[in-house]
Amino acid sequence: MANNEDQYLDVEETVLNSLFFADSVITSMEEFDGKLFLGLENGELLSFNGLTVTSENNDFINIKSIRKVKTDNKILYIFFDNTKEFMIMRKLSDGTYSFSIIDSEG
């Protein structure tokens, strides 16, 4: 018989280590596409699918501190501190995400 307690602890430690290594403060959370998205103070956007934590915005990391993450269930909107720019994230037909930066001033 397998020891489920050991398996649970391993998964829990992996998630905690992933968040620890992110080395930032979580500023916003939002559920989108069946995942929990975490906006971090260091500009990183993480997703958590219940098992693993993934960095979703490697190409845009550390650009600005994420202030808020919101969704309309079709698009994830990422708002930053001290700027009129925001980022939108769409899910593509192949299951990957596409990012675009929008300047709300023009």
MODELLER restraints for C-alpha pairs under 7 A, 6 or more apart:
rsr = mdl.restraints
at = mdl.atoms
rsr.add(forms.Gaussian(group=physical.xy_distance, feature=features.Distance(at['CA:15:A'], at['CA:52:A']), mean=6.45, stdev=0.5))
rsr.add(forms.Gaussian(group=physical.xy_distance, feature=features.Distance(at['CA:15:A'], at['CA:53:A']), mean=6.52, stdev=0.5))
rsr.add(forms.Gaussian(group=physical.xy_distance, feature=features.Distance(at['CA:18:A'], at['CA:53:A']), mean=6.48, stdev=0.5))
rsr.add(forms.Gaussian(group=physical.xy_distance, feature=features.Distance(at['CA:24:A'], at['CA:40:A']), mean=6.01, stdev=0.5))
rsr.add(forms.Gaussian(group=physical.xy_distance, feature=features.Distance(at['CA:24:A'], at['CA:41:A']), mean=5.80, stdev=0.5))
rsr.add(forms.Gaussian(group=physical.xy_distance, feature=features.Distance(at['CA:24:A'], at['CA:42:A']), mean=5.86, stdev=0.5))
rsr.add(forms.Gaussian(group=physical.xy_distance, feature=features.Distance(at['CA:25:A'], at['CA:40:A']), mean=5.51, stdev=0.5))
rsr.add(forms.Gaussian(group=physical.xy_distance, feature=features.Distance(at['CA:25:A'], at['CA:41:A']), mean=5.27, stdev=0.5))
rsr.add(forms.Gaussian(group=physical.xy_distance, feature=features.Distance(at['CA:26:A'], at['CA:38:A']), mean=6.36, stdev=0.5))
rsr.add(forms.Gaussian(group=physical.xy_distance, feature=features.Distance(at['CA:26:A'], at['CA:39:A']), mean=5.85, stdev=0.5))
rsr.add(forms.Gaussian(group=physical.xy_distance, feature=features.Distance(at['CA:26:A'], at['CA:40:A']), mean=4.51, stdev=0.5))
rsr.add(forms.Gaussian(group=physical.xy_distance, feature=features.Distance(at['CA:26:A'], at['CA:41:A']), mean=6.29, stdev=0.5))
rsr.add(forms.Gaussian(group=physical.xy_distance, feature=features.Distance(at['CA:27:A'], at['CA:39:A']), mean=5.62, stdev=0.5))
rsr.add(forms.Gaussian(group=physical.xy_distance, feature=features.Distance(at['CA:27:A'], at['CA:40:A']), mean=5.38, stdev=0.5))
rsr.add(forms.Gaussian(group=physical.xy_distance, feature=features.Distance(at['CA:27:A'], at['CA:41:A']), mean=6.03, stdev=0.5))
rsr.add(forms.Gaussian(group=physical.xy_distance, feature=features.Distance(at['CA:27:A'], at['CA:66:A']), mean=6.75, stdev=0.5))
rsr.add(forms.Gaussian(group=physical.xy_distance, feature=features.Distance(at['CA:27:A'], at['CA:67:A']), mean=6.08, stdev=0.5))
rsr.add(forms.Gaussian(group=physical.xy_distance, feature=features.Distance(at['CA:27:A'], at['CA:68:A']), mean=6.82, stdev=0.5))
rsr.add(forms.Gaussian(group=physical.xy_distance, feature=features.Distance(at['CA:28:A'], at['CA:38:A']), mean=5.81, stdev=0.5))
rsr.add(forms.Gaussian(group=physical.xy_distance, feature=features.Distance(at['CA:28:A'], at['CA:39:A']), mean=5.00, stdev=0.5))
rsr.add(forms.Gaussian(group=physical.xy_distance, feature=features.Distance(at['CA:28:A'], at['CA:67:A']), mean=6.72, stdev=0.5))
rsr.add(forms.Gaussian(group=physical.xy_distance, feature=features.Distance(at['CA:28:A'], at['CA:68:A']), mean=5.17, stdev=0.5))
rsr.add(forms.Gaussian(group=physical.xy_distance, feature=features.Distance(at['CA:28:A'], at['CA:69:A']), mean=5.77, stdev=0.5))
rsr.add(forms.Gaussian(group=physical.xy_distance, feature=features.Distance(at['CA:29:A'], at['CA:36:A']), mean=6.76, stdev=0.5))
rsr.add(forms.Gaussian(group=physical.xy_distance, feature=features.Distance(at['CA:29:A'], at['CA:37:A']), mean=5.51, stdev=0.5))
rsr.add(forms.Gaussian(group=physical.xy_distance, feature=features.Distance(at['CA:29:A'], at['CA:38:A']), mean=4.61, stdev=0.5))
rsr.add(forms.Gaussian(group=physical.xy_distance, feature=features.Distance(at['CA:29:A'], at['CA:39:A']), mean=6.23, stdev=0.5))
rsr.add(forms.Gaussian(group=physical.xy_distance, feature=features.Distance(at['CA:29:A'], at['CA:69:A']), mean=6.24, stdev=0.5))
rsr.add(forms.Gaussian(group=physical.xy_distance, feature=features.Distance(at['CA:30:A'], at['CA:36:A']), mean=5.78, stdev=0.5))
rsr.add(forms.Gaussian(group=physical.xy_distance, feature=features.Distance(at['CA:30:A'], at['CA:37:A']), mean=5.27, stdev=0.5))
rsr.add(forms.Gaussian(group=physical.xy_distance, feature=features.Distance(at['CA:30:A'], at['CA:38:A']), mean=6.82, stdev=0.5))
rsr.add(forms.Gaussian(group=physical.xy_distance, feature=features.Distance(at['CA:30:A'], at['CA:69:A']), mean=6.05, stdev=0.5))
rsr.add(forms.Gaussian(group=physical.xy_distance, feature=features.Distance(at['CA:30:A'], at['CA:70:A']), mean=6.04, stdev=0.5))
rsr.add(forms.Gaussian(group=physical.xy_distance, feature=features.Distance(at['CA:31:A'], at['CA:37:A']), mean=5.97, stdev=0.5))
rsr.add(forms.Gaussian(group=physical.xy_distance, feature=features.Distance(at['CA:32:A'], at['CA:71:A']), mean=6.80, stdev=0.5))
rsr.add(forms.Gaussian(group=physical.xy_distance, feature=features.Distance(at['CA:32:A'], at['CA:73:A']), mean=6.35, stdev=0.5))
rsr.add(forms.Gaussian(group=physical.xy_distance, feature=features.Distance(at['CA:35:A'], at['CA:47:A']), mean=6.16, stdev=0.5))
rsr.add(forms.Gaussian(group=physical.xy_distance, feature=features.Distance(at['CA:35:A'], at['CA:48:A']), mean=5.54, stdev=0.5))
rsr.add(forms.Gaussian(group=physical.xy_distance, feature=features.Distance(at['CA:35:A'], at['CA:49:A']), mean=4.71, stdev=0.5))
rsr.add(forms.Gaussian(group=physical.xy_distance, feature=features.Distance(at['CA:36:A'], at['CA:47:A']), mean=5.52, stdev=0.5))
rsr.add(forms.Gaussian(group=physical.xy_distance, feature=features.Distance(at['CA:36:A'], at['CA:48:A']), mean=5.09, stdev=0.5))
rsr.add(forms.Gaussian(group=physical.xy_distance, feature=features.Distance(at['CA:36:A'], at['CA:49:A']), mean=6.53, stdev=0.5))
rsr.add(forms.Gaussian(group=physical.xy_distance, feature=features.Distance(at['CA:37:A'], at['CA:45:A']), mean=6.81, stdev=0.5))
rsr.add(forms.Gaussian(group=physical.xy_distance, feature=features.Distance(at['CA:37:A'], at['CA:46:A']), mean=5.60, stdev=0.5))
rsr.add(forms.Gaussian(group=physical.xy_distance, feature=features.Distance(at['CA:37:A'], at['CA:47:A']), mean=4.37, stdev=0.5))
rsr.add(forms.Gaussian(group=physical.xy_distance, feature=features.Distance(at['CA:37:A'], at['CA:48:A']), mean=6.40, stdev=0.5))
rsr.add(forms.Gaussian(group=physical.xy_distance, feature=features.Distance(at['CA:38:A'], at['CA:45:A']), mean=5.72, stdev=0.5))
rsr.add(forms.Gaussian(group=physical.xy_distance, feature=features.Distance(at['CA:38:A'], at['CA:46:A']), mean=5.03, stdev=0.5))
rsr.add(forms.Gaussian(group=physical.xy_distance, feature=features.Distance(at['CA:38:A'], at['CA:47:A']), mean=6.15, stdev=0.5))
rsr.add(forms.Gaussian(group=physical.xy_distance, feature=features.Distance(at['CA:39:A'], at['CA:45:A']), mean=4.84, stdev=0.5))
rsr.add(forms.Gaussian(group=physical.xy_distance, feature=features.Distance(at['CA:39:A'], at['CA:46:A']), mean=6.58, stdev=0.5))
rsr.add(forms.Gaussian(group=physical.xy_distance, feature=features.Distance(at['CA:39:A'], at['CA:66:A']), mean=5.52, stdev=0.5))
rsr.add(forms.Gaussian(group=physical.xy_distance, feature=features.Distance(at['CA:39:A'], at['CA:68:A']), mean=6.85, stdev=0.5))
rsr.add(forms.Gaussian(group=physical.xy_distance, feature=features.Distance(at['CA:39:A'], at['CA:69:A']), mean=6.37, stdev=0.5))
rsr.add(forms.Gaussian(group=physical.xy_distance, feature=features.Distance(at['CA:40:A'], at['CA:65:A']), mean=6.74, stdev=0.5))
rsr.add(forms.Gaussian(group=physical.xy_distance, feature=features.Distance(at['CA:40:A'], at['CA:66:A']), mean=5.68, stdev=0.5))
rsr.add(forms.Gaussian(group=physical.xy_distance, feature=features.Distance(at['CA:41:A'], at['CA:65:A']), mean=4.54, stdev=0.5))
rsr.add(forms.Gaussian(group=physical.xy_distance, feature=features.Distance(at['CA:41:A'], at['CA:66:A']), mean=5.52, stdev=0.5))
rsr.add(forms.Gaussian(group=physical.xy_distance, feature=features.Distance(at['CA:42:A'], at['CA:62:A']), mean=5.47, stdev=0.5))
rsr.add(forms.Gaussian(group=physical.xy_distance, feature=features.Distance(at['CA:42:A'], at['CA:64:A']), mean=6.79, stdev=0.5))
rsr.add(forms.Gaussian(group=physical.xy_distance, feature=features.Distance(at['CA:42:A'], at['CA:65:A']), mean=5.15, stdev=0.5))
rsr.add(forms.Gaussian(group=physical.xy_distance, feature=features.Distance(at['CA:43:A'], at['CA:61:A']), mean=5.54, stdev=0.5))
rsr.add(forms.Gaussian(group=physical.xy_distance, feature=features.Distance(at['CA:43:A'], at['CA:62:A']), mean=4.58, stdev=0.5))
rsr.add(forms.Gaussian(group=physical.xy_distance, feature=features.Distance(at['CA:43:A'], at['CA:63:A']), mean=5.90, stdev=0.5))
rsr.add(forms.Gaussian(group=physical.xy_distance, feature=features.Distance(at['CA:43:A'], at['CA:64:A']), mean=5.02, stdev=0.5))
rsr.add(forms.Gaussian(group=physical.xy_distance, feature=features.Distance(at['CA:43:A'], at['CA:65:A']), mean=4.43, stdev=0.5))
rsr.add(forms.Gaussian(group=physical.xy_distance, feature=features.Distance(at['CA:43:A'], at['CA:66:A']), mean=5.18, stdev=0.5))
rsr.add(forms.Gaussian(group=physical.xy_distance, feature=features.Distance(at['CA:44:A'], at['CA:55:A']), mean=6.93, stdev=0.5))
rsr.add(forms.Gaussian(group=physical.xy_distance, feature=features.Distance(at['CA:44:A'], at['CA:57:A']), mean=6.45, stdev=0.5))
rsr.add(forms.Gaussian(group=physical.xy_distance, feature=features.Distance(at['CA:44:A'], at['CA:61:A']), mean=5.17, stdev=0.5))
rsr.add(forms.Gaussian(group=physical.xy_distance, feature=features.Distance(at['CA:44:A'], at['CA:62:A']), mean=6.34, stdev=0.5))
rsr.add(forms.Gaussian(group=physical.xy_distance, feature=features.Distance(at['CA:45:A'], at['CA:55:A']), mean=5.94, stdev=0.5))
rsr.add(forms.Gaussian(group=physical.xy_distance, feature=features.Distance(at['CA:45:A'], at['CA:56:A']), mean=5.66, stdev=0.5))
rsr.add(forms.Gaussian(group=physical.xy_distance, feature=features.Distance(at['CA:45:A'], at['CA:57:A']), mean=5.81, stdev=0.5))
rsr.add(forms.Gaussian(group=physical.xy_distance, feature=features.Distance(at['CA:46:A'], at['CA:53:A']), mean=6.46, stdev=0.5))
rsr.add(forms.Gaussian(group=physical.xy_distance, feature=features.Distance(at['CA:46:A'], at['CA:54:A']), mean=5.43, stdev=0.5))
rsr.add(forms.Gaussian(group=physical.xy_distance, feature=features.Distance(at['CA:46:A'], at['CA:55:A']), mean=4.53, stdev=0.5))
rsr.add(forms.Gaussian(group=physical.xy_distance, feature=features.Distance(at['CA:46:A'], at['CA:56:A']), mean=5.71, stdev=0.5))
rsr.add(forms.Gaussian(group=physical.xy_distance, feature=features.Distance(at['CA:47:A'], at['CA:53:A']), mean=5.57, stdev=0.5))
rsr.add(forms.Gaussian(group=physical.xy_distance, feature=features.Distance(at['CA:47:A'], at['CA:54:A']), mean=5.22, stdev=0.5))
rsr.add(forms.Gaussian(group=physical.xy_distance, feature=features.Distance(at['CA:47:A'], at['CA:55:A']), mean=6.50, stdev=0.5))
rsr.add(forms.Gaussian(group=physical.xy_distance, feature=features.Distance(at['CA:47:A'], at['CA:56:A']), mean=6.70, stdev=0.5))
rsr.add(forms.Gaussian(group=physical.xy_distance, feature=features.Distance(at['CA:48:A'], at['CA:54:A']), mean=6.55, stdev=0.5))
rsr.add(forms.Gaussian(group=physical.xy_distance, feature=features.Distance(at['CA:64:A'], at['CA:80:A']), mean=6.05, stdev=0.5))
rsr.add(forms.Gaussian(group=physical.xy_distance, feature=features.Distance(at['CA:64:A'], at['CA:81:A']), mean=6.81, stdev=0.5))
rsr.add(forms.Gaussian(group=physical.xy_distance, feature=features.Distance(at['CA:65:A'], at['CA:80:A']), mean=5.57, stdev=0.5))
rsr.add(forms.Gaussian(group=physical.xy_distance, feature=features.Distance(at['CA:65:A'], at['CA:81:A']), mean=5.65, stdev=0.5))
rsr.add(forms.Gaussian(group=physical.xy_distance, feature=features.Distance(at['CA:66:A'], at['CA:78:A']), mean=6.87, stdev=0.5))
rsr.add(forms.Gaussian(group=physical.xy_distance, feature=features.Distance(at['CA:66:A'], at['CA:79:A']), mean=5.91, stdev=0.5))
rsr.add(forms.Gaussian(group=physical.xy_distance, feature=features.Distance(at['CA:66:A'], at['CA:80:A']), mean=4.40, stdev=0.5))
rsr.add(forms.Gaussian(group=physical.xy_distance, feature=features.Distance(at['CA:66:A'], at['CA:81:A']), mean=6.21, stdev=0.5))
rsr.add(forms.Gaussian(group=physical.xy_distance, feature=features.Distance(at['CA:67:A'], at['CA:79:A']), mean=5.53, stdev=0.5))
rsr.add(forms.Gaussian(group=physical.xy_distance, feature=features.Distance(at['CA:67:A'], at['CA:80:A']), mean=4.81, stdev=0.5))
rsr.add(forms.Gaussian(group=physical.xy_distance, feature=features.Distance(at['CA:67:A'], at['CA:81:A']), mean=5.33, stdev=0.5))
rsr.add(forms.Gaussian(group=physical.xy_distance, feature=features.Distance(at['CA:68:A'], at['CA:78:A']), mean=6.04, stdev=0.5))
rsr.add(forms.Gaussian(group=physical.xy_distance, feature=features.Distance(at['CA:68:A'], at['CA:79:A']), mean=5.09, stdev=0.5))
rsr.add(forms.Gaussian(group=physical.xy_distance, feature=features.Distance(at['CA:68:A'], at['CA:80:A']), mean=6.86, stdev=0.5))
rsr.add(forms.Gaussian(group=physical.xy_distance, feature=features.Distance(at['CA:69:A'], at['CA:76:A']), mean=6.97, stdev=0.5))
rsr.add(forms.Gaussian(group=physical.xy_distance, feature=features.Distance(at['CA:69:A'], at['CA:77:A']), mean=5.68, stdev=0.5))
rsr.add(forms.Gaussian(group=physical.xy_distance, feature=features.Distance(at['CA:69:A'], at['CA:78:A']), mean=4.69, stdev=0.5))
rsr.add(forms.Gaussian(group=physical.xy_distance, feature=features.Distance(at['CA:69:A'], at['CA:79:A']), mean=6.27, stdev=0.5))
rsr.add(forms.Gaussian(group=physical.xy_distance, feature=features.Distance(at['CA:70:A'], at['CA:76:A']), mean=5.86, stdev=0.5))
rsr.add(forms.Gaussian(group=physical.xy_distance, feature=features.Distance(at['CA:70:A'], at['CA:77:A']), mean=5.16, stdev=0.5))
rsr.add(forms.Gaussian(group=physical.xy_distance, feature=features.Distance(at['CA:70:A'], at['CA:78:A']), mean=6.69, stdev=0.5))
rsr.add(forms.Gaussian(group=physical.xy_distance, feature=features.Distance(at['CA:71:A'], at['CA:77:A']), mean=5.81, stdev=0.5))
rsr.add(forms.Gaussian(group=physical.xy_distance, feature=features.Distance(at['CA:75:A'], at['CA:88:A']), mean=6.48, stdev=0.5))
rsr.add(forms.Gaussian(group=physical.xy_distance, feature=features.Distance(at['CA:75:A'], at['CA:89:A']), mean=5.75, stdev=0.5))
rsr.add(forms.Gaussian(group=physical.xy_distance, feature=features.Distance(at['CA:75:A'], at['CA:90:A']), mean=5.18, stdev=0.5))
rsr.add(forms.Gaussian(group=physical.xy_distance, feature=features.Distance(at['CA:76:A'], at['CA:88:A']), mean=5.66, stdev=0.5))
rsr.add(forms.Gaussian(group=physical.xy_distance, feature=features.Distance(at['CA:76:A'], at['CA:89:A']), mean=5.03, stdev=0.5))
rsr.add(forms.Gaussian(group=physical.xy_distance, feature=features.Distance(at['CA:76:A'], at['CA:90:A']), mean=6.67, stdev=0.5))
rsr.add(forms.Gaussian(group=physical.xy_distance, feature=features.Distance(at['CA:77:A'], at['CA:87:A']), mean=5.92, stdev=0.5))
rsr.add(forms.Gaussian(group=physical.xy_distance, feature=features.Distance(at['CA:77:A'], at['CA:88:A']), mean=4.68, stdev=0.5))
rsr.add(forms.Gaussian(group=physical.xy_distance, feature=features.Distance(at['CA:77:A'], at['CA:89:A']), mean=6.50, stdev=0.5))
rsr.add(forms.Gaussian(group=physical.xy_distance, feature=features.Distance(at['CA:78:A'], at['CA:86:A']), mean=5.69, stdev=0.5))
rsr.add(forms.Gaussian(group=physical.xy_distance, feature=features.Distance(at['CA:78:A'], at['CA:87:A']), mean=4.97, stdev=0.5))
rsr.add(forms.Gaussian(group=physical.xy_distance, feature=features.Distance(at['CA:78:A'], at['CA:88:A']), mean=6.11, stdev=0.5))
rsr.add(forms.Gaussian(group=physical.xy_distance, feature=features.Distance(at['CA:79:A'], at['CA:86:A']), mean=4.76, stdev=0.5))
rsr.add(forms.Gaussian(group=physical.xy_distance, feature=features.Distance(at['CA:79:A'], at['CA:87:A']), mean=6.57, stdev=0.5))
rsr.add(forms.Gaussian(group=physical.xy_distance, feature=features.Distance(at['CA:80:A'], at['CA:86:A']), mean=6.24, stdev=0.5))
rsr.add(forms.Gaussian(group=physical.xy_distance, feature=features.Distance(at['CA:84:A'], at['CA:103:A']), mean=6.12, stdev=0.5))
rsr.add(forms.Gaussian(group=physical.xy_distance, feature=features.Distance(at['CA:84:A'], at['CA:104:A']), mean=5.59, stdev=0.5))
rsr.add(forms.Gaussian(group=physical.xy_distance, feature=features.Distance(at['CA:84:A'], at['CA:105:A']), mean=6.56, stdev=0.5))
rsr.add(forms.Gaussian(group=physical.xy_distance, feature=features.Distance(at['CA:85:A'], at['CA:101:A']), mean=6.77, stdev=0.5))
rsr.add(forms.Gaussian(group=physical.xy_distance, feature=features.Distance(at['CA:85:A'], at['CA:102:A']), mean=5.49, stdev=0.5))
rsr.add(forms.Gaussian(group=physical.xy_distance, feature=features.Distance(at['CA:85:A'], at['CA:103:A']), mean=4.34, stdev=0.5))
rsr.add(forms.Gaussian(group=physical.xy_distance, feature=features.Distance(at['CA:85:A'], at['CA:104:A']), mean=5.82, stdev=0.5))
rsr.add(forms.Gaussian(group=physical.xy_distance, feature=features.Distance(at['CA:86:A'], at['CA:101:A']), mean=5.79, stdev=0.5))
rsr.add(forms.Gaussian(group=physical.xy_distance, feature=features.Distance(at['CA:86:A'], at['CA:102:A']), mean=5.35, stdev=0.5))
rsr.add(forms.Gaussian(group=physical.xy_distance, feature=features.Distance(at['CA:86:A'], at['CA:103:A']), mean=6.58, stdev=0.5))
rsr.add(forms.Gaussian(group=physical.xy_distance, feature=features.Distance(at['CA:87:A'], at['CA:99:A']), mean=6.66, stdev=0.5))
rsr.add(forms.Gaussian(group=physical.xy_distance, feature=features.Distance(at['CA:87:A'], at['CA:100:A']), mean=5.54, stdev=0.5))
rsr.add(forms.Gaussian(group=physical.xy_distance, feature=features.Distance(at['CA:87:A'], at['CA:101:A']), mean=4.34, stdev=0.5))
rsr.add(forms.Gaussian(group=physical.xy_distance, feature=features.Distance(at['CA:87:A'], at['CA:102:A']), mean=5.85, stdev=0.5))
rsr.add(forms.Gaussian(group=physical.xy_distance, feature=features.Distance(at['CA:88:A'], at['CA:99:A']), mean=5.66, stdev=0.5))
rsr.add(forms.Gaussian(group=physical.xy_distance, feature=features.Distance(at['CA:88:A'], at['CA:100:A']), mean=5.37, stdev=0.5))
rsr.add(forms.Gaussian(group=physical.xy_distance, feature=features.Distance(at['CA:88:A'], at['CA:101:A']), mean=6.46, stdev=0.5))
rsr.add(forms.Gaussian(group=physical.xy_distance, feature=features.Distance(at['CA:89:A'], at['CA:97:A']), mean=6.28, stdev=0.5))
rsr.add(forms.Gaussian(group=physical.xy_distance, feature=features.Distance(at['CA:89:A'], at['CA:98:A']), mean=5.50, stdev=0.5))
rsr.add(forms.Gaussian(group=physical.xy_distance, feature=features.Distance(at['CA:89:A'], at['CA:99:A']), mean=4.59, stdev=0.5))
rsr.add(forms.Gaussian(group=physical.xy_distance, feature=features.Distance(at['CA:89:A'], at['CA:100:A']), mean=6.66, stdev=0.5))
rsr.add(forms.Gaussian(group=physical.xy_distance, feature=features.Distance(at['CA:90:A'], at['CA:97:A']), mean=5.48, stdev=0.5))
rsr.add(forms.Gaussian(group=physical.xy_distance, feature=features.Distance(at['CA:90:A'], at['CA:98:A']), mean=5.24, stdev=0.5))
rsr.add(forms.Gaussian(group=physical.xy_distance, feature=features.Distance(at['CA:90:A'], at['CA:99:A']), mean=6.66, stdev=0.5))
rsr.add(forms.Gaussian(group=physical.xy_distance, feature=features.Distance(at['CA:91:A'], at['CA:97:A']), mean=4.51, stdev=0.5))
rsr.add(forms.Gaussian(group=physical.xy_distance, feature=features.Distance(at['CA:91:A'], at['CA:98:A']), mean=6.35, stdev=0.5))
rsr.add(forms.Gaussian(group=physical.xy_distance, feature=features.Distance(at['CA:92:A'], at['CA:98:A']), mean=6.72, stdev=0.5))
